[in-house]
Amino acid sequence: MMSKVPATVEWSEDGGGVVRMIDQTLLPGELVMLDCSEVEEVARAIERLSVRGAPAIGCAAALGMALAARRSQAQNLATLLDDLSRARERLAATRPTAVNLFWALGEIERAVEAAITLDPDGDVWLTGPSLTAEPDDVRAAILQRANEIVADDLQRCIAIGQHALELIPEGANILTHCNAGALATAGYGTALGVIRAAHAAGKNIHVWVDETRPLLQGARLTAWELMTEGIPCTLICDNMAGHVMKQGRVDCVVVGSDRITATGDVANKIGTYTVAALADRHDVPFYVAAPVSTIDYELRSGDDIPIEERDPAEVAYLAHRAPEPVCPDGVAIFSPAFDVTPSELVAAIVTEKGVARPPYEETLAAMR
Ligand code: MRU
């Protein structure tokens, strides 16, 4: 049942403690592990998408905090908390859209709170006079919580896959966009977890893989994961999805998400909204698979989700690889990394707690 893909991101005690991850920028050509020994290296790895996908970004950030604690020379709690505060700020500034990043940093903050004695007003990132824990106790608490976040993420993905089985018909042709697989999580995947579970259940499925410009997460990563698992799949360019739907060759769409509002609007990789609109046009159910940590209960509208804009060079050069740009030098380029699919286009949202259907305001609230 478990993925054959190596751990996407994990803690290793090698070299006095490192955050180890697959460098996804090199896939599928090379499977290279990247060891980050400073929090700045973790932040840069998140920014250049060596580690990517909402849950995996959260895991990397949590482990990055453990790394910051380990590397801090602080002999007293106040200095350690100052170092942690700086690390948190750096990691929080890496990518704005995936709420799992901020969720994971919040979880680490709570672990620190639990490990120290708070002053009565209790903001742990401000040092108070009654902070009494030893720095090493706090370091240990952060590492323990970060490792739990990684382990829990894997279990959540497996649960999502099981809950989604009822949605996937025998012999289904499933279209997916971007990579919401083992590489985008601690393992197994959200959307690809649904696909893995259906395949393991003997449902005889086939997957249409959108290539996912500009950085080709579908072509490079999803196709690689599916082939590694022996799950039948066919790669298409993003602009072919409507054609295969019109031909009646898609039974459902399953994607992951970077942030879901309390009302069920779904941010995911740029192009997801186009797929959802096409699915609506062709009466194909559009499903979203994500852990509850992807739900931002503070937001009521997808319009309020911050959308990352990325380097125009990612559009100008194919997957950052080809030596020549695919466009004239100096052309204006707009490169939003995500879009928002309104809830009315979403047939169901599957979390580790079960399958939510509209009205999402009620069904997602029940999963909190
Ligand atoms: O820019 P990326 O590669 O981090 O974007 C990833 C996605 O959009 C995924 O679909 C999403 O994070 C869900 S991953 C389980």
Residues whose N, C-alpha, C, O or C-beta is under 5 A from the ligand:
A	BS01	MRU	R52 G53 A54 P55 H177 C178 N179 A180 G181 A184 T190 Q217 G256 S257 D258 N268 K269
